[in-house]
Amino acid sequence: MKRFWVILLTLGLMAAFSTTAMAVDVKVSGEYYAAGMYLDKTTLKSGTATDGPSTAFFYQRLRVQTDFIVSPGLKLVTRFDAMERAWGATRNPIGTGTTLALDSAGTVAENENIAIDWAYIEYKSPIGVFSAGYMNDGSTGTIFGNSYSPKARIKYSNNFGPVKLGLAYTKEGELSNTAIYTGNTADADKDKYGIEGVYNWKGGKAGLNVNYYNQRDNRPKAIPYKRAYFLFTPYAIAKIGPVALQAEFNYAVGDQEYEFPST
């Protein structure tokens, strides 16, 4: 019977994430900035014939987020960046590079035109909040060490009184054989599995986030190896009278296993 209910719940979530529906409300928000920069030297050299020249330019970015609200508990969240470039400068040729920008789901060339970073479903069910798709990753506890970037993820969270529990799976890299990428190694992906518990009280919270990284993307290289490790992140945020306190600690433990071919 337990297996039956698990299968039924899985089918229900698949139907919720894949059913075609008409949005009853659309919320659009965004931001635009334009700025200028002057840099006296573009290198750290001094008193040499190859000192870096100065540079000065204007640059901009347009960011638009659109939420398609199907019902009070179901919505599609999207976000794109457009025309993120220096005014009048030479642009990256389209199609010459496939490396993603560090803070985007698109390449540098795509961000100079338009790059969609977020596209995910959020479903608030009676047993918790489910999210699936491309969304932000890289934030835990305090802002210390955070590095936001869009990743493909599946998330679940729920509150149990003052305690909040969160589970997450993140696909950091896919190197399986596809029409775009010709791979010859069956297991060369980068995956992350996370669990987080947070205890909230009036004026503060404390939590522990544990991530397990399973990184196999270096297996196809000349010196092949796979890396697996845990990252433990306890943190606390509290306000005591006029004093605001934040603390966070990161501890990683794991190993690298080299796979030299036999001769």
N, C-alpha and C positions, 0 to 999 in steps of 0.2 A: 504493500500500500504506500509506503514511504517513497519507493521508487516511482510509483505512478504519479504522486503529487509533484515530485521533482520534474518529471518529464512534462507534466501539464503546465507547470509554472514556466519552464523553458519555452514551450510552444507559445504561451501567452505573451512572453516578452518579445519573442520573434515577431509575433503578429503586431504588437504595439509599435515596434521599430520599423516595420516594413509596410504597414497599411497606408494607402493613399488617403489623405485627408485635406480638407479645405481649411486654411488658416482663418480664424475668426478675428484675429487682431494682429497687426504688424507694428512693431516698435523699432524705430531707426534712431541710432545715435552715432556720434562720430567726433572726430577732431581733425583739425588741419593746422600745421605749423609751417612757417617759413623763417629761416635764420641765415645769418651770415657768419663767416669765420675767416680770421686772418691768422696765419702761422708764420712766425719770423723765419724759422728754419724747418726743413722737413727731415733732417737727420740730427743726430747728437754730436756730429763732428764739429770741431772748432779749430780755426787757424790752418786749415788744409785747403788744397786746391779743389777738393771734391765736397766741400761743404754744401749741404742741401740748400736749394733756393727757397725763397719765401713763396707762399701761396695764399690766395684769397678767393673765396667764391660764396655764392648763395645756394641754399638747398632747401628742400621741402618734403612733406609727406602728407597724404590724405588717408585717413583711416575711417572706415564705415562699418558699424556693427548692426546687423538686422536680426531681430527675433521674430520668428513666425509662430505665434501662439495658437495652437490648435484647440486646446482646452486649458482650464486652470492648472492641470497637472502635466501637460504635454506641450513641448515646444521644440522648434528647430532653431539653433543658434548658428549664425554665420558671421564672419568678419573678413574683410579684405583690406589690403594696403594698396594704394595706387600712386603712381608718379613720384616714387621715392628716389629722387635724383638731384644732381646739381644743375642749376639753371644754365642752359646753353652748353653743357659739357658733352663730350663724346660718351655715348652709351655703350654698354656691353652688347656685342652682337648676339642676336637671338639664336639659340641653338648651338652656341659654341661651348657651353658649359652646363653640366648637370649637377654640380655641387650646390647643395642647399645653402642659403644664407643662415647665419648662426641663430637668428631670432625669427625665422620664418619657415613656413612649409613650402616656399617657393625659392627659386634661384635668385641671384642678384639681378639678372636680366629681367626676370619676371616681375620683381618688385619695382623696377624702373618703369614698368608698364602697369600691370595689375597682378597681384598674387593673392589667392584666397588662403588664409591661414586657419580659419576655424570653420568647421561644418560638423555639428554633432547634435544628437537628440538627447534631450533631458526629460526623463519620465519620473514624476513624483507619484509613487505607488503607495498603497497602505503599508507595505513592508520596507520602505526605504526609497531613496533616490537613485535611479540608474542613469548613467550617461554613457554614450558610445559614439565615437567618431574622432575627428581631429580637434583637439582642444589644447589649452596651455598645460605645460608640465614644468616642474622644476621649482616649485614653491613648497616649503615645509616650515611650520612654526614661525619663527621670526624672519625678518628679511635677510638675515645673515646667510651668506652663501647661496642665495636664490639666483637662479639663472633661467628666466622664462623662455620657453621655445615651444611651438606647437608640435605635438606628437599624436600619433594614433593611439587611443586609449579606450579602455572599458573601466568604468568606475561605479562603485556602490558605496552609499553612506546611509547611516541611520542613527537616530538619537535614542538612547535608553536612559531616561532621566537626565542627570548631569553629564553622562558619558556619551561621547560620539565615537562611532566606529566607522572606519573607512577602509575599503579594499580597492586596489587598482592594478590593472595590467596595462603595460605600456610596450608598444612595438617601437623600439628605437632604431632598428635597421632590418631590412629584408634583403637577403641575398639568394633567395631561391631562384631556380631557373624559370625565366619568364620570356615573353616576346621581346621585352626591352633589354633584359639583362641575361646573358648567357652564363649560367653558373655551372660549375662541375663539382661542387661540394654540396652534399645534401643538407648538412647542418652548419650554416654559417651566418646565423641571424644574431641580433642583439635584442634581448628581452629583459624587461624589468617587472618584478612582482612586488607589490607593496601592501603593507597593512599599517594602519595608524589608529591609535586610541587617544582621545583627548578628554580630560576631565575639566569641566567648567564650574566656576564659582563666581560669586559676586565680586567683581573687580579683578578677575584674572582667569588664567587657564594654564594647565600643564599637560604635556602630551609626549608620546613616544612614537616615532615613525621608523619602521624597519623596511628597508628595500633589499631585495635579492636581485643582483645583476648576473645575468647569464649571457656572456659576450663570446660569440663564436666567429665574429667577422674576420679575425686574423688567421683562421684555419687555411684559407686558400693561398696565403702568402709564402714567400720563399722560406722563411723561418716560421712554420705554423705553430700556433698555440691557441688555447682557449682559456678564458679568464672567468672565474666565478667568485663573487664575494658578497658579503652582507655589509650594509651601511646602516648603523644605528644612530638615530638622531633624537635624543631627549631634549626637551625645551620647556621653558616656563615664561609666562608673561603676567605681570601683576602690577597693581597700583596700590601703594601704601601711603595714604595721605597725599601729600603733594609730590611724592616721588614715584616715578614710573620705572619699573625694572624689567629687563629682558635678558634671558640667558639661553644659550644653545650650545650643544656639543655634538661633534660629528666623529664617529669612530668606525673605521672600515677594517674588515678582516676577511681574508680569502686567499686564493692562490692562483697561479698560472701553471698550466700543464702543457708542456711542449710536446709536439707530435712529430718528431723527426721521422721521415720515411725510412723504412728498412732497406738495407742494401744487400 
